[in-house]
Amino acid sequence: MVVQASNEATEVDHQVHLAWVYQHDRNLVEAVTGELASALEQGGRALLVATEAHRLAVEDQLRARGLHPQRLQRQGRLVSLDASGTLARFMVDGSPDPDAFAEVVGTLVAGLEEGEGPLAVYGEMVSVLWDQGQVGAACQLEGLWNGLRSTHRFSLICGYPAGSDQAEPLAWEQVCQLHASVVELGPAPAGEDRRWRLFGTAPDEPRQARRFVAEALRDWGLQELEDSAALVVAELATNAVVHARTGFTVELSLAGERVRIEVSDSSPGVPVPRSATPMSPSGRGLLLIDGFTSSWGTELLGERKVVWAEL
């Protein structure tokens, strides 16, 4: 059951509890960034509890809006936490423990509430539980959040991937009842000819990025570009994880028969081709990209960069 559909997030009341259902990461990241930025720009505070990929992307988007996550964190105005790690601090025997939740989350919210301005909270802990099949625990956690809202003033948005209502329809009805509204975020901005996905900093992420690109090219009937595209995205993704040491996004777009690959990360360092001897263990990646693409380049966007290549 979805009560409201929207292509962009609306202004959120400071005591409302919403569920955002998203089909595409980009829509979610843009909506969450807008809500947290609104509170921060009013001199308020924000709490972000999400997966690593979503946290990194939201922080990246905050930078693009002129906000500085690290500075805000030092000031105590922004707290950014991993959803799974935070869950582990108050889950007991497969269920959220009310006392532990109050100690971990309640204490954190109370500390943030002491500042001036609105407090905006975005959380994916319920989504993590839902994805693990722990739908009962997810509903219990939503209830604990509502209990916390009865004694503290903050807006709360929970993110759920599309299809949650189909997996457990009866439990989803309960989820809907625990929220003031359920909002379905709109479709991908550029339709079916554009794919976008977030990745974290784990060593396996470049391989997952290659798989994502290969699947997209097969969907587009461009299997002949798989090898070249795999080499390009593997090199750029590895640079993000190893050298930039940040999460990264991969965006693919198709215009006619031309495929554009964009890999962005949260480091302003520009990749520079190096001369490599036959015995050098590294240094050939960008030279290979130059040989396998029609063109490539780098764009600096504040404190982050986008490296693009066209096939």
KAJOBEL-V219856 format. One record per pair of residues at least 12 apart in sequence whose C-alpha atoms are under 6 Angstrom apart, sorted by the first residue. I is the first residue (numbers start at 0). J is the second residue. Records with the same first field share a line. If there is no record, write none. Layout:
BEGIN
I: J  J
END
This chain:
BEGIN
1: 181
2: 181
3: 182
4: 182  183
5: 183  184  185
6: 184  185
8: 30
13: 153  154
14: 152  153  154
15: 154
16: 155  156  178  179
17: 156  178  179  180  181
18: 156  157  158  181
19: 158  181  182  183
20: 159  160  161  183
21: 160  161  184
22: 161
28: 57
32: 57
35: 119
38: 117
42: 116
43: 115  116  117  118
44: 76  77  118
45: 77  118  119  120
46: 77  78  120
47: 79  121
48: 79  80  81  82  122
49: 81  82  122  123
50: 81  82
51: 199
52: 197  198  199
82: 124
94: 136
118: 153
119: 153  154
120: 154  155
121: 155  156  157
122: 157
123: 157  158
125: 137
126: 159
192: 252  253
193: 251  252
194: 250  251
195: 249  250
196: 248  249
197: 248
198: 246  247  248
199: 246
200: 240  245  246
205: 233  236  237
209: 229
213: 225
231: 288
234: 284
243: 266
245: 265
247: 263  264
248: 262  263
249: 261  262
257: 310
258: 309  310
259: 308  309
260: 307  308
261: 306  307
262: 305  306
263: 304  305
264: 303  304
265: 303
266: 303
267: 302  303  304
272: 285
292: 309  310
293: 309  310
294: 308  309
295: 307  308
END
